[in-house]
């Protein structure tokens, strides 16, 4: 499995420090192989999952080759507000 980032996820990562981005990348690779830790989030959208990493939440979905990261949001952010139909923009 592998992971890919949507444009909003790339924008989210731009504001995060370089050292922490390295940890996030490692965690995303790890997440691809640990499906038992994925938390299903139907209130966000069908087929959407989350997983915490320190003070951030990965919002993602599965696709044929791995996981697609929709957003990387601070844990204090309202996920419902920031994850919507425009996640691919």
C-alpha positions as a Markdown table, in Angstrom:
| # | Residue | x | y | z |
|---|---|---|---|---|
| 1 | Unk | 0.0 | 0.0 | 0.0 |
| 2 | Unk | 1.0 | 3.6 | -0.5 |
| 3 | Unk | -0.5 | 7.0 | 0.2 |
| 4 | Unk | -1.3 | 10.0 | -1.9 |
| 5 | Unk | -2.2 | 13.6 | -0.9 |
| 6 | Unk | -5.1 | 15.7 | -2.1 |
| 7 | Unk | -4.4 | 19.5 | -2.8 |
| 8 | Unk | -6.1 | 20.5 | 0.5 |
| 9 | Unk | -3.8 | 18.0 | 2.4 |
| 10 | Unk | -0.7 | 19.4 | 0.7 |
| 11 | Unk | -1.8 | 22.9 | 1.8 |
| 12 | Unk | -2.3 | 21.6 | 5.3 |
| 13 | Unk | 1.2 | 20.2 | 5.4 |
| 14 | Unk | 2.7 | 23.4 | 4.1 |
| 15 | Unk | 2.0 | 25.1 | 7.4 |
| 16 | Unk | 3.6 | 22.4 | 9.5 |
| 17 | Unk | 7.3 | 22.4 | 10.5 |
| 18 | Unk | 9.8 | 20.4 | 8.5 |
| 19 | Unk | 10.8 | 18.0 | 11.3 |
| 20 | Unk | 7.2 | 17.3 | 12.1 |
| 21 | Unk | 6.4 | 16.7 | 8.4 |
| 22 | Unk | 9.0 | 13.9 | 8.4 |
| 23 | Unk | 7.3 | 12.3 | 11.4 |
| 24 | Unk | 3.9 | 12.7 | 9.6 |
| 25 | Unk | 5.2 | 11.1 | 6.5 |
| 26 | Unk | 6.5 | 8.1 | 8.4 |
| 27 | Unk | 3.2 | 7.8 | 10.2 |
| 28 | Unk | 1.3 | 7.9 | 6.9 |
| 29 | Unk | 3.4 | 5.0 | 5.6 |
| 30 | Unk | 2.8 | 3.1 | 8.8 |
| 31 | Unk | -0.9 | 3.8 | 8.6 |
| 32 | Unk | -1.1 | 2.2 | 5.2 |
| 33 | Unk | -0.2 | -1.1 | 6.8 |
| 34 | Unk | -2.3 | -0.9 | 10.0 |
| 35 | Unk | -5.9 | -0.8 | 8.9 |
| 36 | Unk | -7.1 | -2.0 | 12.3 |
| 37 | Unk | -6.4 | 1.5 | 13.7 |
| 38 | Unk | -8.5 | 3.3 | 11.1 |
| 39 | Unk | -11.5 | 5.0 | 12.7 |
| 40 | Unk | -14.5 | 5.0 | 10.4 |
| 41 | Unk | -16.2 | 8.5 | 10.2 |
| 42 | Unk | -19.5 | 8.3 | 8.5 |
| 43 | Unk | -20.5 | 11.7 | 9.8 |
| 44 | Unk | -17.8 | 13.2 | 7.5 |
| 45 | Unk | -18.6 | 11.1 | 4.4 |
| 46 | Unk | -19.1 | 7.5 | 3.4 |
| 47 | Unk | -15.8 | 5.6 | 3.4 |
| 48 | Unk | -13.8 | 8.3 | 5.3 |
| 49 | Unk | -11.5 | 7.4 | 8.2 |
| 50 | Unk | -9.4 | 9.3 | 10.7 |
| 51 | Unk | -6.3 | 8.6 | 12.7 |
| 52 | Unk | -4.5 | 10.9 | 15.2 |
| 53 | Unk | -0.8 | 11.8 | 15.1 |
| 54 | Unk | 0.3 | 13.9 | 18.0 |
| 55 | Unk | -1.9 | 17.0 | 17.7 |
| 56 | Unk | -3.1 | 16.4 | 14.2 |
| 57 | Unk | -5.8 | 14.2 | 12.6 |
| 58 | Unk | -5.4 | 12.5 | 9.3 |
| 59 | Unk | -8.6 | 12.4 | 7.3 |
| 60 | Unk | -8.4 | 9.8 | 4.6 |
| 61 | Unk | -10.1 | 7.2 | 2.4 |
| 62 | Unk | -9.0 | 3.9 | 0.9 |
| 63 | Unk | -8.5 | 3.5 | -2.8 |
| 64 | Unk | -7.3 | 0.6 | -4.9 |
| 65 | Unk | -3.5 | 1.1 | -4.2 |
| 66 | Unk | -3.6 | 2.5 | -0.7 |
| 67 | Unk | -5.0 | 5.5 | 1.1 |
| 68 | Unk | -5.7 | 9.0 | -0.1 |
| 69 | Unk | -5.1 | 11.7 | 2.5 |
| 70 | Unk | -7.9 | 14.3 | 2.3 |
| 71 | Unk | -6.8 | 16.6 | 5.1 |
| 72 | Unk | -4.2 | 16.9 | 7.9 |
| 73 | Unk | -6.0 | 19.0 | 10.5 |
| 74 | Unk | -5.2 | 20.2 | 14.0 |
| 75 | Unk | -7.1 | 18.2 | 16.6 |
| 76 | Unk | -9.0 | 21.3 | 17.8 |
| 77 | Unk | -10.4 | 22.0 | 14.3 |
| 78 | Unk | -14.0 | 21.1 | 13.5 |
| 79 | Unk | -13.6 | 18.1 | 11.2 |
| 80 | Unk | -17.2 | 18.3 | 9.8 |
| 81 | Unk | -16.6 | 21.9 | 8.8 |
| 82 | Unk | -13.3 | 21.3 | 7.1 |
| 83 | Unk | -14.0 | 18.1 | 5.3 |
| 84 | Unk | -16.7 | 18.3 | 2.7 |
| 85 | Unk | -17.6 | 17.7 | -0.9 |
| 86 | Unk | -14.9 | 20.1 | -2.1 |
| 87 | Unk | -12.1 | 17.9 | -0.6 |
| 88 | Unk | -10.5 | 17.5 | -4.1 |
| 89 | Unk | -10.2 | 21.2 | -4.8 |
